[in-house]
Amino acid sequence: MKPEILAPAGDRECFDAALRFGADAVYLAGTQFGMRTAPANFTQDQLRQAVADAHRQGVKVYVACNVLPRGEQLRALPAFLEELDDMGADAVIAADLGVMALVRRYAPHTALNASTQVGIVNGETARVLADLGAARAILARELSLEEIAAIRAEAPPEIELEAFVHGAMCVSYSARCLLSAYFTGRHADQGDCAQPCRWEYRLTEVNRPDQPLTVRQTEEGTFLLNAQDLCMLDHLPALCQAGVTACKIEGRAKAAYYVACMTQAYRMAADGYAASGFSAGYRVPAWLLAEADKVSHRPYGTGFYFGPPQQTTDHGGYIRRYTVAAVVEGYADGCLLATQRNRFFAGCTLDALIPGRPPRSIPVPALFDGEGNPIPSAPHPMMRLRIPCPEPLPVGSVLRLAL
């Protein structure tokens, strides 16, 4: 069976990118109750519109209510769940047992997906969750493929299994972490993690607190808790054969370009796997694997799927090989109509990310402003541009520049 490709959306631009580039489902959150406070998220009216727009395209919407609520926050949840049920949200993602009970009570027409934070590492937990009304178990991130296969064999057949396939990993793999709250007062279980696992640390001897010692692996230091990013793009057959129903891309705090690029990559990989007759020997083509390197990322690994993961201890930053130059908004008089995102110049060659197609090179022999005046470069964010091109590209195509 072809896996569901589940894309993140932290705002409406990301949501539109997920729909445009082939998501089967999108997960997002309201302005409360979601485990990401950094993105804009969605107001009630925006949620209702997003659900309606997704359903018109046959795409599902899952709403994250995966904080661990306390006090007034818990008391405000029933009204929110009733609204989700009324607007037709396809599922609620929950981590707390009390929240799960409230979902079943106040959103009876909405499926319940048990969050990765529950820590689902065996078939018995999946069975109990199914008894509680869960339609899907979002598996703990610290599982091997063999363990996932065992869960699939032991769990009730009606409960679906969802697994993360791409994106940032937490050193506390199922995100149950207290470091952020300890250091900064920002609670990870309320969606406000300060990511202290990405910081550089030093040693201090108890009698010399004023003499911190750098633990050096490189000139930058060492980053003891820094996890690699996950990339399972080349391993979809193994995931599916282990029993994974849905492939989840991490990134509700990421930009729309990341959502577009990685949704398309996994969409086309899943389609290729299906076209192969679901062959265990299917391999993703090299050009598609290269798409994973065109987004900003930390060094990639495969998490726990094939054994213990590796940490990236030599730096805490990102690898960035491409930048978004412009986004296509139309076509007229032999020119792409676009809005600028980052500076680029006449004479360069851009790489186009096109919905449903392999990327292609777009030479920029000349460049014009929105009024048709020739310009040597596009220096201003969101300025309107005309780029000569012999044929149109779909609206929403992203024009990238190699760095």
Beta strands, then each sheet from edge to edge (+ up, - down):
strand 1: 4-8
strand 2: 25-28
strand 3: 60-65
strand 4: 91-94
strand 5: 111-114
strand 6: 134-138
strand 7: 160-167
strand 8: 202-203
strand 9: 213-214
strand 10: 229-231
strand 11: 246-249
strand 12: 300-301
strand 13: 322-332
strand 14: 335-340
strand 15: 344-345
strand 16: 349-353
strand 17: 360-363
strand 18: 368-369
strand 19: 377-378
strand 20: 384-388
strand 21: 398-402
sheet 1: 12+ 10+ 7- 6- 5- 4- 3- 2- 1- 11-
sheet 2: 8+ 9-
sheet 3: 17+ 16- 21+ 13- 14+ 20- 18+
sheet 4: 15+ 19-
end
